């Protein structure tokens, strides 16, 4: 799971349940101000696995294929 906004409380919660939940990373939006290389670097942890993208939006389930799902984390064009 990829989060595009940093929420310290959620990170602390994630640490508590890390063993029982999907691997997740956080990227503060400010890190992308000069390009997407920080995103690609952090995404490399997922290799070519599919990932879900979450941000502060509550739900986009009806658009999940276009808005939230990346079938291959190593595909920079799709990321």
Buried (B, 14 or more C-beta within 10 A) or exposed (E): BBBBEEEEEBEEEBEEEEEEEEEBBBBEEEBEEEEEEBBEEBBEEBEEEEBEBBBEEEEEEEEEEEEBEBEBBBEEEEB
